[in-house]
Every structure is written in structure tokens, then in C-alpha cells.
């Protein structure tokens, strides 16, 4: 049963609306695809988190599945320059919806771990990517990894109330995974690694 059908309907439509608005803005003002990709990444991650909190779980899976279909069509047809316009080889937009859903298999009964994993993917990964862009680099950097580590540590502490050292240990492990995940696969490996490590540390 859907508790608040209007909010649920908004959450279903919001991802497509967000991508459409960012695409229009990108074309009109010629914003770098590296920036618009991260904006899409952040906003969709936040919407996904809100959708998970709102529930029910079947509706959440449905919303993300619609997003996956939308992205797959865009990727194949090269419809969205704001997402598909980067010069470097990446399949991050394809991995993103898979990475959002995959941890559910492991933590369906521990929602705070799932939320932490998705926020790490949303905020820490985007922060690292924007750092690389601002430094005018074409590959992952130590500065980007430090930003990822710092944001991931804060997210884990806030979402799980973990001790500082434990949160930093998990964040360090996820940072290493992100650093060595090529071609945008970190959109899948980061939430899975974050989930697995938090379960391993019994957070």
C-alpha cells in the first residue's frame, strides 16, 4: 500500500524531470558535461534516498528501474549531451542505477547502512569527480581521493553513529575501491564495497 500517493508520483516523475532540466540548461548555457554529469549524479542520488525512505520497496525499485531504462535509451541513442558528452571513456551512467539497487540484496533489513552507501555514492564520488575537474585533470588524483575519504567518513558517522576510527576505516577501504574502479564502474563498486565493509565491521 502506498502511504502518500502524491509524493510517490512526484518521486516517480522527478528523476526524468531533473535530467531534462539539466540537459536543457547544459545546451542553452554550454555547461561542461563533467559538471552536468555530477549534478545529475547528486540530484538523482538524493531522490533515490528519499524514494527509499518514503517506500514501499517495490515502488522504489520501480522508480529506479524507470531511471535505468531512461538512461539506457539515452546511452544507446546518445540523446543527452549533459550525460553522454564527456570525452573520456566511461559507462558510469549505466552502472549508476545498478549500483543504487544492488546493495538492497545485502541490507534490506538494515536501512541505515543502505542509505549511507547511497549517500557515499552520491556525495563522496561526486566530490572526488568535481575535485578532479577543478584541478583540470583527466584521471583520478590523490586530492580527489582525499575528498572522497573525508566525505565518506562524515556520511558514515552521521548515518550510523559509528566511532570515528571505525568510520574512517570503512571510508578508507571504499576510497581504495573507488580509486581503482575504471570506466565509471565505481558507481557500482562503491555502494557494494561500502555496504560489505559496514556489514563486516558490524556497524
Protein Blocks (a to p, Z undefined) as FASTA:
>chain_A
ZZblmlmmmmmmmmmmmmmmmmmmmmmnopafklmmmmmmmmmmmmmmmmmmnopfklmm
mmmmmmmmmmmmmmmnomalmlmmpfbdcfklmmmmmmmmmmmmmmmmlmklmmmmmmmm
mmmmmmmmmmmmmnopabdcfklmmmmmmmmmmmmmmmnopafklmmmmmmmmmmmmmmm
gehlmmmmmmmmmmmmmmmnoZZ
